[in-house]
Amino acid sequence: MAKPSERESGEKLQIAVLTFAMTAGGFALVTLVFALFFNPSARGQADDLTRRYKELVSLLSSPEMRGLRTKDKITQDQDNTKSLRDIVGDDLGTFAIDFKSFPAAKPGALGKAGLEEIHQQIDLKPKGLTPILQFIASVKEAKNTIQVESATINREARGKEDDSWTASVTFADYVTK
């Protein structure tokens, strides 16, 4: 009997490996086709997301939005010119709040060059809790550099209205010199 040559056994191994690889590749290709082309919900979701993205880009780049952004920037620049005392005084009238004491704003010491800290302390007369909190929030929101340093809110003496509160608030504004 003749012994099979090494070349013949190597060829059989190559054929077996190649057949296995081609079969695996075919299954992968069929799986890919099923996953991509026969899954309509994934295709619909991708199309919907693409459509939403295009709508958002067109909305954000529209002349109306550009105008709104420009107007907002101008408004912010104008608001930054108001002093802390003016902002507090304007907001008092908005919420129909009156004050017990409203002393002049005091500049504070701040270690950083070119930056000044201004304190405004105010004592409010009795009023409902909601207008007091809205007043404090509106002053804070009026200018990005304003911070509420302290706020003390106390219930007014017993025997009066249930929703009667007094407040003492100190605001700080950090402005450039």
C-alpha positions as CSV (number, residue, x, y, z in Angstrom):
1,M,0.0,0.0,0.0
2,A,1.1,3.3,-0.9
3,K,1.4,5.9,1.8
4,P,-0.6,9.2,1.0
5,S,1.8,12.0,0.3
6,E,2.0,15.1,2.6
7,R,0.9,17.2,-0.3
8,E,-2.5,15.4,-0.7
9,S,-3.3,15.6,3.0
10,G,-2.4,19.3,3.1
11,E,-4.7,19.9,0.1
12,K,-7.5,18.1,1.9
13,L,-7.0,20.3,5.0
14,Q,-7.0,23.4,2.9
15,I,-10.2,22.4,1.1
16,A,-11.9,21.6,4.5
17,V,-10.8,25.0,6.0
18,L,-11.8,26.9,2.9
19,T,-15.2,25.1,2.8
20,F,-15.8,25.9,6.5
21,A,-14.8,29.6,6.0
22,M,-17.0,30.0,2.9
23,T,-20.0,28.5,4.7
24,A,-19.4,30.8,7.7
25,G,-19.1,33.8,5.5
26,G,-22.3,32.8,3.7
27,F,-24.2,32.6,6.9
28,A,-22.8,35.9,8.1
29,L,-23.9,37.5,4.8
30,V,-27.4,36.1,5.0
31,T,-27.7,37.2,8.6
32,L,-26.6,40.7,7.6
33,V,-29.1,40.9,4.8
34,F,-31.9,39.8,7.2
35,A,-30.8,42.3,9.9
36,L,-30.5,45.3,7.6
37,F,-33.1,44.9,4.9
38,F,-35.8,42.9,6.5
39,N,-36.1,44.9,9.7
40,P,-38.5,47.7,8.7
41,S,-38.8,49.2,12.2
42,A,-35.1,49.9,12.4
43,R,-35.1,51.5,9.0
44,G,-38.1,53.6,10.0
45,Q,-36.4,54.7,13.2
46,A,-33.3,55.7,11.4
47,D,-35.3,57.7,8.8
48,D,-37.3,59.4,11.5
49,L,-34.1,60.4,13.4
50,T,-32.5,61.7,10.2
51,R,-35.7,63.8,9.5
52,R,-35.8,65.2,13.0
53,Y,-32.1,66.1,12.8
54,K,-32.6,68.0,9.6
55,E,-35.6,69.9,11.0
56,L,-33.6,70.9,14.1
57,V,-30.7,72.1,12.0
58,S,-32.9,74.1,9.7
59,L,-34.8,75.6,12.7
60,L,-31.6,76.6,14.6
61,S,-30.1,78.2,11.5
62,S,-33.2,80.1,10.5
63,P,-33.1,83.9,10.4
64,E,-35.8,84.0,13.2
65,M,-33.6,82.1,15.6
66,R,-30.5,84.1,14.7
67,G,-32.5,87.2,15.4
68,L,-33.7,85.9,18.8
69,R,-30.1,85.0,19.8
70,T,-28.9,88.5,18.8
71,K,-31.8,90.2,20.7
72,D,-31.1,88.1,23.8
73,K,-27.4,89.0,23.7
74,I,-28.3,92.7,23.4
75,T,-30.8,92.4,26.3
76,Q,-28.2,90.7,28.5
77,D,-25.6,93.4,27.8
78,Q,-28.2,96.1,28.6
79,D,-29.2,94.4,31.9
80,N,-25.6,94.2,33.0
81,T,-25.4,98.0,33.1
82,K,-28.1,98.3,35.9
83,S,-26.8,98.7,39.5
84,L,-27.8,96.2,42.2
85,R,-29.8,98.9,44.0
86,D,-31.8,99.7,40.8
87,I,-32.6,96.1,40.2
88,V,-33.8,95.5,43.8
89,G,-35.9,98.7,43.7
90,D,-37.5,97.8,40.4
91,D,-38.4,94.3,41.6
92,L,-39.9,95.6,44.9
93,G,-42.7,97.4,42.9
94,T,-43.2,94.4,40.6
95,F,-44.3,92.2,43.6
96,A,-46.0,95.0,45.6
97,I,-43.5,94.5,48.4
98,D,-42.5,97.4,50.7
99,F,-39.4,97.7,52.8
100,K,-38.6,98.6,56.4
101,S,-35.1,99.6,55.5
102,F,-33.4,100.0,52.2
103,P,-29.9,101.5,52.9
104,A,-27.5,102.4,50.2
105,A,-25.4,99.6,48.6
106,K,-22.0,99.2,50.1
107,P,-18.9,98.2,48.2
108,G,-17.1,95.3,49.7
109,A,-13.5,94.3,49.7
110,L,-12.5,91.7,47.2
111,G,-8.9,90.5,46.7
112,K,-9.1,90.2,43.0
113,A,-7.9,93.1,40.8
114,G,-10.5,94.6,38.5
115,L,-13.5,93.0,40.4
116,E,-15.7,94.8,42.9
117,E,-18.2,93.3,45.3
118,I,-21.3,95.4,46.1
119,H,-23.6,94.4,49.0
120,Q,-27.3,95.4,49.2
121,Q,-29.1,94.6,52.4
122,I,-32.9,95.1,52.6
123,D,-35.5,94.4,55.3
124,L,-39.0,93.7,54.0
125,K,-42.3,94.6,55.7
126,P,-44.7,91.7,56.3
127,K,-46.0,90.1,53.2
128,G,-47.0,86.6,52.0
129,L,-44.3,84.0,51.6
130,T,-44.8,83.5,47.9
131,P,-44.2,87.1,46.8
132,I,-41.1,87.3,49.1
133,L,-39.6,84.2,47.5
134,Q,-40.5,85.4,44.0
135,F,-38.9,88.8,44.7
136,I,-35.7,87.1,45.9
137,A,-35.6,84.9,42.8
138,S,-36.3,87.7,40.4
139,V,-33.5,89.8,41.7
140,K,-31.1,86.8,41.4
141,E,-32.3,86.1,37.9
142,A,-32.1,89.8,36.8
143,K,-28.3,89.6,36.4
144,N,-25.9,86.7,36.2
145,T,-23.4,88.3,38.7
146,I,-25.9,88.7,41.5
147,Q,-25.8,86.2,44.4
148,V,-28.1,85.9,47.4
149,E,-25.6,86.1,50.3
150,S,-28.1,85.6,53.1
151,A,-31.9,85.5,53.6
152,T,-33.7,85.3,56.9
153,I,-37.5,84.8,56.7
154,N,-39.5,84.9,59.9
155,R,-43.2,84.5,60.5
156,E,-44.9,87.7,61.7
157,A,-46.2,87.9,65.3
158,R,-49.1,85.6,66.1
159,G,-52.7,86.8,65.9
160,K,-52.2,88.3,62.5
161,E,-52.6,86.7,59.1
162,D,-51.4,83.1,58.7
163,D,-49.4,84.1,55.6
164,S,-47.6,87.1,57.0
165,W,-43.8,87.0,56.9
166,T,-40.9,89.4,57.3
167,A,-37.6,89.0,55.5
168,S,-34.1,90.3,55.7
169,V,-32.1,89.7,52.5
170,T,-28.5,90.5,51.6
171,F,-27.6,90.5,47.9
172,A,-24.0,90.7,46.5
173,D,-23.1,91.8,43.0
174,Y,-19.7,91.2,41.5
175,V,-18.9,93.8,38.9
176,T,-15.8,94.9,37.0
177,K,-14.2,98.2,37.9
